[in-house]
């Protein structure tokens, strides 16, 4: 890397949260390293597909992160949850997308909420976090007024890829990212990407985006490549993600992010 980073943007799942199966979710090693940087004028910003939930905001305070990019840039807040920017998907677009997802018999979650909408069938490729959601049939889907993010799953990797291509051909005003190791699609407004959001936050902090680094592991992280100085893909990233950068970090577990940050300092 031919520059000294002035700011870092870090993904959560598969990146910063290195203890996914434990209650604390994040190691003291990561907390101490990130907190130290934030306290010494080298901002480390959370950049996640998650909502601005209590967990995310408490984590921001724990590591002293001044800003949080949520829902891939759908919502940008400060540490106290003051909304700085919001990018909602157009209402008619949301309605049309949901019609397609229902026709495709997909499962989906709106705005990173606690409700999983789906058909009357069990999800074979179920992930642990899905079990904690309230499962509801399509018949009980309310009228959606505001949506900053939709995540959908329920097909094979090949099926997910085909669905993404179908949606991309039909809607030019949304951004689509394949995540969860190829089994899910995140849908946001076209202007809601981690890259655009990182540029926005850099401008707030009066930092040149080309002097900032993003660290992540999935499809929504590569949107930062055109906007920031460098993208570091964790070793646990899919091969197609690692091919897009020359900067490969260690596996996220056991303080992987702390190791990356220390190597760049």
C-alpha positions as CSV (number, residue, x, y, z in Angstrom):
1,X,0.0,0.0,0.0
2,X,1.6,3.2,-1.2
3,X,0.0,5.6,1.3
4,X,-0.5,6.0,5.1
5,X,-4.2,5.3,5.8
6,X,-6.0,8.2,7.5
7,X,-9.3,6.3,8.1
8,X,-10.6,2.8,8.1
9,X,-14.0,1.4,7.2
10,X,-14.7,-2.1,8.6
11,X,-17.4,-4.6,7.9
12,X,-18.9,-6.5,10.8
13,X,-20.0,-10.1,10.0
14,X,-17.1,-12.2,8.8
15,X,-14.7,-9.3,9.5
16,X,-14.8,-7.3,12.8
17,X,-17.0,-9.8,14.7
18,X,-14.4,-12.5,15.2
19,X,-16.3,-14.4,17.9
20,X,-19.6,-15.2,16.0
21,X,-20.6,-18.1,18.2
22,X,-20.0,-16.4,21.5
23,X,-22.2,-13.9,23.4
24,X,-19.7,-11.0,23.2
25,X,-19.3,-11.5,19.4
26,X,-16.0,-9.5,19.3
27,X,-12.6,-10.1,20.9
28,X,-10.9,-7.8,23.3
29,X,-8.0,-7.7,20.9
30,X,-10.2,-6.2,18.2
31,X,-11.8,-3.8,20.6
32,X,-8.5,-2.5,22.1
33,X,-6.9,-2.0,18.7
34,X,-9.9,-0.2,17.2
35,X,-10.5,1.9,20.2
36,X,-6.9,3.0,20.4
37,X,-7.0,4.1,16.7
38,X,-10.2,6.0,17.2
39,X,-8.8,7.7,20.3
40,X,-5.7,8.8,18.5
41,X,-7.2,10.5,15.5
42,X,-7.3,7.6,13.1
43,X,-11.0,6.9,12.7
44,X,-12.3,3.4,12.3
45,X,-15.9,3.4,11.0
46,X,-18.3,0.5,11.1
47,X,-19.6,-0.3,7.7
48,X,-22.3,-3.0,7.7
49,X,-25.3,-4.4,6.1
50,X,-27.0,-4.5,9.5
51,X,-29.5,-1.9,10.7
52,X,-28.7,0.8,13.3
53,X,-29.8,-1.6,16.1
54,X,-28.9,-1.4,19.8
55,X,-26.2,-4.0,19.2
56,X,-24.5,-2.1,16.4
57,X,-24.8,1.3,18.3
58,X,-23.5,-0.2,21.5
59,X,-20.6,-1.6,19.6
60,X,-19.9,1.8,18.0
61,X,-19.7,3.3,21.5
62,X,-17.5,0.5,22.8
63,X,-14.9,1.0,20.1
64,X,-15.5,4.8,20.0
65,X,-16.4,4.8,16.3
66,X,-17.7,8.3,15.4
67,X,-20.0,7.2,12.6
68,X,-21.8,4.0,11.5
69,X,-22.7,3.1,7.9
70,X,-25.8,0.8,8.2
71,X,-27.7,-1.3,5.6
72,X,-24.8,-0.8,3.1
73,X,-25.3,2.9,3.1
74,X,-29.1,2.9,3.3
75,X,-28.8,4.7,6.6
76,X,-25.7,6.6,7.9
77,X,-25.7,7.7,11.6
78,X,-23.3,9.0,14.2
79,X,-22.5,7.2,17.4
80,X,-25.6,8.6,19.0
81,X,-27.9,7.4,16.2
82,X,-28.4,10.8,14.7
83,X,-29.4,10.1,11.1
84,X,-27.0,11.9,8.8
85,X,-28.2,10.4,5.5
86,X,-30.9,8.0,4.4
87,X,-31.3,6.4,0.9
88,X,-34.7,4.7,0.6
89,X,-35.7,2.4,-2.3
90,X,-38.5,4.0,-4.3
91,X,-41.9,2.8,-3.1
92,X,-43.1,1.5,-6.5
93,X,-39.8,-0.3,-7.0
94,X,-40.2,-2.0,-3.6
95,X,-43.7,-3.2,-4.6
96,X,-42.5,-4.6,-7.9
97,X,-39.5,-6.3,-6.3
98,X,-41.6,-8.0,-3.6
99,X,-44.0,-9.3,-6.3
100,X,-41.1,-10.9,-8.0
101,X,-39.7,-12.4,-4.8
102,X,-43.1,-13.8,-4.0
103,X,-43.5,-15.3,-7.5
104,X,-40.0,-16.9,-7.1
105,X,-41.1,-18.2,-3.7
106,X,-38.2,-16.5,-1.9
107,X,-37.7,-15.7,1.7
108,X,-37.0,-12.1,2.5
109,X,-36.5,-9.6,5.3
110,X,-37.2,-5.9,5.0
111,X,-35.1,-3.1,6.7
112,X,-33.1,-5.7,8.7
113,X,-36.2,-6.3,10.8
114,X,-37.1,-9.3,12.9
115,X,-39.7,-10.7,10.5
116,X,-39.0,-13.3,7.9
117,X,-41.6,-13.4,5.1
118,X,-41.8,-16.5,3.0
119,X,-43.9,-19.3,1.4
120,X,-45.5,-22.2,3.3
121,X,-42.3,-24.3,3.2
122,X,-39.3,-24.8,5.3
123,X,-36.0,-23.2,4.3
124,X,-33.5,-26.1,3.7
125,X,-30.4,-23.9,3.6
126,X,-31.2,-22.3,7.0
127,X,-28.7,-20.3,8.8
128,X,-28.6,-20.0,12.7
129,X,-29.6,-16.4,12.9
130,X,-32.8,-17.1,10.8
131,X,-34.1,-19.3,13.7
132,X,-34.5,-16.2,15.9
133,X,-36.8,-14.4,13.4
134,X,-40.6,-14.3,13.4
135,X,-41.6,-16.4,10.3
136,X,-44.7,-15.0,8.5
137,X,-46.5,-16.1,5.4
138,X,-46.8,-13.8,2.4
139,X,-50.6,-13.4,3.2
140,X,-49.5,-11.4,6.3
141,X,-47.2,-9.0,4.5
142,X,-48.2,-5.4,5.4
143,X,-48.0,-2.5,3.0
144,X,-44.4,-1.4,2.9
145,X,-44.1,2.4,3.2
146,X,-40.3,2.8,3.6
147,X,-37.6,0.4,2.7
148,X,-33.8,1.0,2.8
149,X,-32.8,-2.6,2.4
150,X,-34.3,-6.0,1.4
151,X,-32.3,-9.2,1.9
152,X,-33.6,-12.3,0.2
153,X,-32.6,-16.0,0.1
154,X,-34.1,-19.5,-0.6
155,X,-32.3,-20.8,-3.7
156,X,-29.1,-22.5,-4.6
157,X,-26.1,-20.4,-5.4
158,X,-26.9,-20.8,-9.1
159,X,-30.5,-19.8,-8.5
160,X,-29.4,-16.7,-6.5
161,X,-27.1,-15.6,-9.4
162,X,-29.9,-16.0,-11.9
163,X,-32.3,-14.0,-9.7
164,X,-29.8,-11.3,-9.3
165,X,-29.3,-11.1,-13.1
166,X,-33.1,-10.9,-13.5
167,X,-33.5,-8.1,-11.0
168,X,-30.5,-6.2,-12.5
169,X,-32.1,-6.3,-15.9
170,X,-35.4,-5.0,-14.6
171,X,-34.4,-2.4,-12.1
172,X,-31.6,0.1,-12.9
173,X,-32.3,2.1,-9.7
174,X,-31.2,-0.5,-7.2
175,X,-27.9,-1.9,-6.1
176,X,-27.7,-5.7,-5.8
177,X,-25.0,-7.6,-3.8
178,X,-24.6,-11.4,-3.4
179,X,-23.6,-12.2,0.2
180,X,-23.8,-15.0,2.7
181,X,-21.3,-17.1,0.7
182,X,-23.5,-16.9,-2.4
183,X,-26.8,-17.7,-0.9
184,X,-28.4,-14.3,-0.4
185,X,-29.0,-11.0,-2.3
186,X,-29.0,-7.6,-0.6
187,X,-31.1,-5.0,-2.3
188,X,-30.6,-1.3,-1.7
189,X,-31.3,2.0,-3.5
190,X,-28.8,2.6,-6.2
191,X,-27.2,5.4,-4.1
192,X,-26.9,3.1,-1.1
193,X,-23.5,1.4,-1.3
194,X,-20.7,1.1,1.1
195,X,-18.5,2.9,-1.3
196,X,-20.7,6.0,-1.8
197,X,-21.3,6.0,2.0
198,X,-17.6,5.9,2.8
199,X,-17.0,8.8,0.5
200,X,-19.7,10.7,2.2
201,X,-18.3,10.0,5.7
202,X,-14.8,11.0,4.5
203,X,-16.1,14.3,3.4
204,X,-17.7,14.9,6.8
205,X,-14.3,14.1,8.5
206,X,-12.4,16.2,5.9
207,X,-10.4,13.2,4.9
208,X,-9.3,12.4,1.3
209,X,-11.2,9.1,0.4
210,X,-8.2,7.9,-1.4
211,X,-6.3,7.9,1.9
212,X,-8.9,5.6,3.4
213,X,-9.1,1.8,3.5
214,X,-12.1,-0.6,3.6
215,X,-11.8,-4.0,5.2
216,X,-14.4,-6.7,4.5
217,X,-15.2,-10.1,3.1
218,X,-18.2,-10.0,0.7
219,X,-19.9,-8.6,-2.3
220,X,-21.2,-5.4,-0.7
221,X,-17.6,-4.5,0.4
222,X,-16.2,-4.4,-3.2
223,X,-18.3,-1.3,-3.9
224,X,-15.7,0.7,-2.0
225,X,-13.0,0.0,-4.6
226,X,-13.7,2.9,-6.9
227,X,-14.0,5.4,-4.0
228,X,-11.3,4.6,-1.5
229,X,-7.6,4.1,-1.6
230,X,-7.6,0.4,-0.9
231,X,-9.7,-2.6,-0.2
232,X,-8.5,-5.4,2.1
233,X,-10.3,-8.7,1.7
234,X,-10.1,-11.1,4.6
235,X,-8.8,-14.5,3.9
236,X,-12.2,-16.0,4.5
237,X,-13.7,-14.0,1.6
238,X,-15.0,-15.9,-1.4
239,X,-12.4,-16.4,-4.2
240,X,-14.2,-14.0,-6.6
241,X,-13.9,-11.2,-4.0
242,X,-10.2,-11.9,-3.3
243,X,-9.5,-11.7,-7.0
244,X,-10.5,-8.0,-7.0
245,X,-7.7,-6.8,-4.7
246,X,-4.0,-7.4,-4.1
247,X,-4.5,-6.8,-0.4
248,X,-5.5,-10.0,1.4
249,X,-5.7,-10.1,5.2
250,X,-5.8,-13.0,7.6
251,X,-8.9,-14.9,8.5
252,X,-11.3,-12.8,10.6
253,X,-11.2,-15.1,13.6
254,X,-8.8,-14.6,16.5
255,X,-8.4,-10.8,16.0
256,X,-8.0,-10.8,12.3
257,X,-9.0,-7.2,11.9
258,X,-6.6,-6.1,14.7
259,X,-3.8,-7.8,12.8
260,X,-4.7,-6.0,9.6
261,X,-4.9,-2.6,11.3
262,X,-1.6,-3.1,13.1
263,X,0.1,-4.1,9.8
264,X,-1.2,-0.9,8.1
265,X,0.0,1.3,11.0
